[in-house]
Amino acid sequence: ARFLIYQVSATEARLIAVRPAPNIARLSVDHSAERVALIGDCDLLCVLSIGGPAAARVVNSGIHPIKRGAIGDIQPLLTELQQVLAGDPPPWLAKLRARAADEQRSAQAGATS
């Protein structure tokens, strides 16, 4: 298993990282914590399936899970996300965009100090 990390805006989508998922015994008490830590810098997580406890951990980490029904090409999902970003995004996505913009401004201010 692996995580494909994309940077997506209204005008561009590009693969920026491939992160291998750790092999963790599903019987471990906290088997999702290490995986969530790998994607802690992401805003959205596209999955085929996710259990309740794992979904809760993802959401509590500030990541919004998006469940897709079937394995397929990622391009249609990226295009759909770009169209949403270019139009009137739902409140949860607008909030993520505002947070990302604030973080970017803070990083730029810190770099110029």
C-alpha positions in Angstrom: 0.0 0.0 0.0 1.1 3.6 -0.6 -0.2 7.1 -0.4 -0.1 9.2 -3.6 0.1 12.9 -2.5 -1.3 15.4 -5.0 -1.2 19.2 -4.8 -4.5 20.4 -6.3 -5.7 23.9 -7.2 -8.4 25.2 -9.5 -5.9 25.3 -12.3 -3.4 22.6 -11.6 -3.1 19.1 -10.1 0.3 17.4 -9.7 1.7 14.4 -8.0 4.2 15.7 -5.4 5.0 12.6 -3.3 4.6 8.8 -3.1 4.7 7.6 0.5 4.8 3.9 1.2 2.3 2.8 3.9 3.9 0.9 6.8 3.1 -2.7 7.2 1.2 -2.8 10.5 -0.6 -5.7 12.0 -4.3 -5.0 11.9 -4.6 -6.5 15.4 -2.4 -3.8 16.9 -4.2 -1.4 19.2 -3.4 1.7 17.2 -2.7 0.5 13.7 -4.0 3.6 12.0 -1.9 6.2 13.9 1.3 5.7 11.9 -0.6 5.8 8.6 -2.4 9.0 9.7 0.9 10.5 10.7 2.2 9.9 7.1 -0.6 12.1 5.7 -0.8 14.7 8.4 0.1 17.4 6.0 -2.8 16.6 3.7 -6.3 18.1 3.7 -8.2 15.4 1.8 -7.9 11.6 1.8 -9.4 9.6 -1.1 -10.1 6.0 -0.1 -12.0 2.9 -1.3 -13.0 2.0 2.2 -12.2 3.1 5.7 -13.5 1.9 9.0 -15.2 4.0 11.7 -12.2 4.3 14.1 -9.8 5.1 11.3 -12.2 7.6 9.8 -12.5 9.3 13.2 -8.7 9.5 13.6 -8.4 11.0 10.1 -11.1 13.6 10.7 -9.7 14.4 14.2 -6.3 15.0 12.5 -8.0 17.7 10.3 -8.1 15.6 7.2 -11.4 15.1 5.2 -11.9 11.6 3.9 -13.6 11.1 0.5 -14.8 7.6 -0.1 -14.8 6.4 -3.7 -16.7 3.3 -4.9 -14.2 1.6 -7.2 -10.6 1.5 -8.2 -9.9 3.6 -11.2 -7.9 6.4 -12.8 -7.3 9.3 -10.4 -7.6 11.9 -13.1 -11.4 12.2 -13.1 -11.4 12.7 -9.4 -8.7 15.4 -9.7 -10.6 17.1 -12.5 -13.8 17.0 -10.4 -12.0 18.5 -7.4 -10.5 21.3 -9.6 -14.0 22.1 -10.9 -15.3 22.4 -7.3 -12.3 24.6 -6.3 -12.9 26.8 -9.3 -16.6 27.3 -8.5 -18.4 27.6 -5.2 -16.8 24.9 -2.9 -18.9 23.5 -0.1 -18.3 25.0 3.4 -15.9 22.3 4.6 -13.7 22.7 1.5 -13.8 26.5 1.7 -12.6 26.2 5.3 -9.7 24.0 4.3 -8.7 26.4 1.6 -8.8 29.4 4.0 -6.7 27.4 6.5 -4.1 26.5 3.8 -4.0 30.2 2.7 -3.4 31.3 6.3 -0.6 28.7 6.7 1.0 29.8 3.5 0.9 33.5 4.5 2.4 32.6 7.9 5.2 30.6 6.3 6.0 33.5 3.9 6.0 36.0 6.7 8.4 33.8 8.7 10.7 33.5 5.7 10.9 37.2 5.2 11.6 38.0 8.9 
